[in-house]
């Protein structure tokens, strides 16, 4: 079992001096980059142009004007 202790330290636990926010953890860690690249490549295959911005998937932001081009079926 993990015991969570209250701390006033807001630095990242990896010790590189950055503020340990959720956005920092999900976007800036090198181990997470392959996941983001895969997700954006998948969206490109679906002809969905989404800005390469960490806030979009993390916060579930939907763009006001998102253009989806469906000129051919996705299955063959």
PLY file of the C-alpha trace (Angstrom):
ply
format ascii 1.0
element vertex 76
property float x
property float y
property float z
element edge 75
property int vertex1
property int vertex2
end_header
0.00 0.00 0.00
1.22 3.50 -0.77
1.10 6.16 1.90
0.63 9.67 0.54
2.09 12.37 2.71
1.09 16.00 2.49
3.95 18.13 1.23
4.47 21.81 0.53
7.12 20.98 -2.07
5.72 21.48 -5.58
8.88 20.42 -7.44
8.81 17.43 -9.75
9.75 14.22 -7.93
12.33 13.39 -10.61
14.58 16.11 -9.25
15.21 18.30 -12.30
13.86 21.49 -10.76
10.64 21.83 -12.76
7.32 22.50 -11.09
5.57 19.13 -10.87
2.25 19.90 -12.53
0.04 17.37 -14.27
0.68 19.09 -17.60
4.44 18.86 -17.04
4.23 15.20 -16.13
2.08 14.13 -19.09
3.68 16.25 -21.78
7.36 16.70 -20.97
8.45 13.23 -19.87
10.33 11.43 -22.61
8.53 8.14 -21.93
5.18 9.71 -22.79
6.29 11.20 -26.13
5.83 7.93 -28.08
2.22 7.80 -26.88
1.54 11.37 -28.06
3.24 10.75 -31.42
1.16 7.63 -31.96
-2.05 9.46 -31.09
-1.32 12.35 -33.47
-0.35 9.98 -36.30
-3.62 8.11 -35.82
-5.57 11.38 -36.00
-3.66 12.35 -39.16
-4.71 9.06 -40.78
-8.31 9.95 -39.97
-7.76 13.34 -41.65
-8.30 15.19 -38.36
-6.06 18.22 -38.06
-5.48 18.78 -34.36
-2.92 21.28 -33.06
0.14 19.69 -31.47
-0.67 21.17 -28.08
-0.60 19.30 -24.77
-3.75 21.01 -23.50
-5.94 19.49 -26.22
-5.85 15.81 -25.16
-5.07 16.42 -21.51
-7.97 18.77 -20.85
-10.32 17.38 -23.47
-10.50 20.70 -25.31
-12.57 20.66 -28.48
-11.82 23.26 -31.09
-14.62 25.52 -32.27
-13.71 24.98 -35.89
-12.39 21.51 -36.51
-12.32 20.42 -40.11
-12.71 16.71 -40.74
-12.26 15.60 -44.33
-13.84 12.26 -45.16
-12.98 11.76 -48.80
-12.40 8.01 -48.61
-13.35 5.19 -46.24
-10.97 4.40 -43.38
-11.32 0.63 -43.89
-10.39 -1.23 -47.03
0 1
1 2
2 3
3 4
4 5
5 6
6 7
7 8
8 9
9 10
10 11
11 12
12 13
13 14
14 15
15 16
16 17
17 18
18 19
19 20
20 21
21 22
22 23
23 24
24 25
25 26
26 27
27 28
28 29
29 30
30 31
31 32
32 33
33 34
34 35
35 36
36 37
37 38
38 39
39 40
40 41
41 42
42 43
43 44
44 45
45 46
46 47
47 48
48 49
49 50
50 51
51 52
52 53
53 54
54 55
55 56
56 57
57 58
58 59
59 60
60 61
61 62
62 63
63 64
64 65
65 66
66 67
67 68
68 69
69 70
70 71
71 72
72 73
73 74
74 75
